[in-house]
Amino acid sequence: MKPTIEHIKNSLEPFYPQSEIESFIAILFQHFMGYSTTQMLLNKDAILSSDIVHQIEKVLHRLKKCEPIQYILGETMFYDLRFEVDGSVLIPRGETEELIDRIIKRHKNKTLRVLDIGTGSGAIAVSIKKNLPFAEVFACDVSHKALHTAKKNASINGVEVNFFYHDILSEMALPEHNFDVWVSNPPYVTEKEKVQMERNVLDYEPHLALFVPDDDALMFYRTITEKATRYLKPKGELWFEINEAYGNAVLQLLESHGFEATIFSDLNGKHRMVFACLKH
């Protein structure tokens, strides 16, 4: 293991910061050997099979092209659950874990109806259902490939989620109503922000799930908010992940549609989450 770890560090040093390389090492040995960080330390003299060394070498080759390690391995961990991911879905991120953690803690042991809009890998919907077993969870997406992945992830994690195709921007009516909670992590990166983004996101993750026009950055928030007033129960809740640059604009939008809204910061102190409740 020790020479392999040194080889990984030396191979990736020109491409990634040290902290990210350390993260890759932990992910690789968890994936190929089933080792936790502690087990890695305890087994640092373990002998790796030639097949595992070969597999790691193939991963390094792709990492040098800035391909996300989650796509290379075909999986990621989210809220302590395993999810399959590929180029048809966004890789779920830590700030989204923070969002659903707030929902789960607020509604522990409750019976409620939840809709996840733009489900992608199904990370939000599956995690909510796994942790709120009394909830009836629905999830929609405009991508048939994403829905296929999300259904697999529900099966992997042993939960039942009602997935369906839906374009939230269309005039199409939703097949269900009377929801207690809507949650969405919609596209919110403006085209002009592309220049600030890393290659691993720009070159590999689905642009359909990332970008909105510069002149209509709130297009998804506006449409979802308008529809939520018709499909949510009285005192129903709306939870958003947001672009930190548009926090106040999202609050104003929600308040103009009869919601009481609050903005939350993530662990990095960035305004990334909004909670809103219908006033009546």
N, C-alpha and C positions, 0 to 999 in steps of 0.2 A: 504493500500500500504506500509506504513512504516515498519510494522513487516515482510511483505513479502520480502522487499528489504534487511532487516537485515538477514533474513533467507538465501537468495541467497548468500550474502557476506560470512556468516559463513560456508555455505555448500561448497563453491568453494575455500575458502581461502587456503586449503592445496594443491590445484591443479594449481592455476593460480595466476599471479601477480595482484595487486590491480587495475592497469589501465585496464587490460583485463576484470576483473570482472565488472568494471564500464561500459565498452563497452557492455558486455552481458546484463546488466540491461537495458540499453537504447534500445538495440535491442529487448529484450523481451517485454517491455512495448509499444514499437512502434508496434510490431507484434500483441500482444493480445489486446491492448487497443487503438491503433492508436494515442498514445501520442508522441509528440515531447519532447525534453529535457525540454523546457520551460513549456509545459503542465504537465509534471511529477512533476515539482516543485509546480505548481499551484494546483495540484490535489493530493498532498501527503497524504491527509486524505480520499481519495476515498476508497470505500468498493469494494473489488474484489469478483466476484462470486466464488462459490465453484468450478465450472468447470474450471475457469481460474487458480485458485490456483492449482488444480489437474494437469492441462496441464503444468504449470511451473515446478511442481515437477517432471514430466516425463522428461522434458528437462534437469533439473539438474542431474537426474540419468544418462543420456547419456553424458552430459558434463563431468561428473566425469570419464568417459572412454575415454576422449580426442577426442570425435567425434566433428567435426566442427559444430558450431551452425547454419551455413548456410545450411548444409545438414539436420540437425535436423528439422529446420523450413521449408526447401524445397525452400528457396528463399534468395536472397541477393539484395542489391542496388548497382548499378554500373553506374557512370556518370548520377546520378539522375534518373535512370530508374530501374524498377523492373525486375529481372530475376529469373526464376525457375532454381534451380541447384540440382543435385543429384550426386551419386558416379561415374557416367559415364563421368562427366566433371569437369575440374578444377574450383575452386572458383576464380572468377576474382578479381584481386588485384589492389591496388592503383597505383602502378607504370605503370600498363597497362592503367589506366585512363589518366595518364600523357602523355603516348605515343599517344593515340588517340586525346587528346586535342590539341596536336601540329598539327596533320593532319587536324583536323576540322578547326582550326584557319587559317591554311595556305590555305585552299581551300573553304572558306566560299562563298556561292552563285555560285560556279562554277559547270559546267556540266562536269562530268568525270566518268571514269570506274575504279572501285576499286575491288581488289580481296583480301580476307582475307584467309590466308592459315593456316589450323589447327584451325578451328573456335571454337571448343568446345561448350560452352554454347551459342555462337553467340554474346557474349558481344561486341566485337570489331565491327563486321559487322552491328549489329542492332543499336549501338550507332552512328556509322558513318552515316548510312542511316537516322536516326531520326534527326540528326543535319545538314546533307547535303542532303536535299530532292531532289536536282537536280542530284545527283550521281546515277549511276547504279551500284549496289553493288552485288558482287558474293562472295560466301564463300564455302570452301570445308573442308572435314575432312575424316579421314580414319576410323572413328568409326560411324557405323550406329546409335547407341544409342545417341551419341553426336548430330548427325544431327537431330534426332527426337526432342531432347531438344531445339536445336537452332531454329528449325521451330516454336515450341511453343512460344519461347521468341519473335520471330519476330511478331507473331500474337498478343501476349499480349501487345506489344508496338506499334501496328498498323502500321507496316512498311512492305514493300515488299523487300525481299532479295532472290537472286537466289542461293539456296543451292544445292550442288551436292557432291556425293561421289568421292573422289580422293586420291590416295596414292602418295604424292609428291615425294617419294623416288623411285617410279617405273618408267618404261620407257613409261608409259601411257601418251598419248597426252592430253593436257587440251582441253576442249570443246570450250573455248573462247580464244580470243587473243586481241591485241591492247588495253592493259590496260594503264591507266595513273599512277595508284598507286597499288603497292603490299604491303601488311602489314602482318606480321607474328609474333606470340609469340610462337615459336616452342619449343619442348623439349630441355632443355639446361643444366640440372643438371647432373653432372657426377656421376657414381656409387660410386666413392670414397667419394663424398660429402654427401652420405646418413647418415654417422655418425653424421653430424652436424645438421641434420634436426629434427624438432619436430615430436612427435608421431602423432599429429592430421593430419599432411600431409602424413607421411609415411604409416600410417595404414588405411587411408580412401580415399585419393585422387588418381586418376588413374595414375599408373606408366607409362602407355603408353604415357601420355601427359607430363611426367616430365623428364624421364631419357634418357641419351645417354651413349654409352660406353666410358670408360676412354681413350681409344686409338683413338677415333674419335669424339671428343666433338663438332666439327663443321659440322657434317654430314648433318644436315638440312640446315644450312646457306650456305654450299657449293652447295648443290643441288638446293636450291631456287635461289641463285645468278646466277648459270649457266643458269637455265631456264628463269629467269627474262630477260636476255639479248635477248631472242628470243620472249618473249611474251609482253614485255613492248614497248610502243611507244618511239620514239626518245625523249630524255630528261625525260623519265619516272622515277618514284620514287619508291624506296624500303625502307620500314620502318621495323626495327626489334626491338623487346625486346631481351636483351642479358644477358648472365651470365657475371657479372662484371669482372671476372677473364680472360675473353677472348676478351675484347674490342679491343685491338690493333690487335689481330689475325683476328677478323672479319673485321676491317678496311682494313688490308692488302689484305684479300681475295676479298673484294669488289673492291678495287683499281686495283687489278690484272685482273679484268673482265671489266674494262672500266667505273667504277663508280667513281664519286667524293663523298667521304663519310665524315660524321661528327658524332662525338660521343657526346651524351648529358648525363648529370647527372640527377638523380631523386632528389626529395626533401630531401633525406637523404645524398646527395652528392655522391652517387654511380653511376658508369658508367653503365647505364641500357638500354639506347636507342641509336639506330643508324639510321641516315637518309642518304640515298645515292641517287644520281641522275646520270642517264646515261649521259655521256659526249656528245653523238651524237645520 
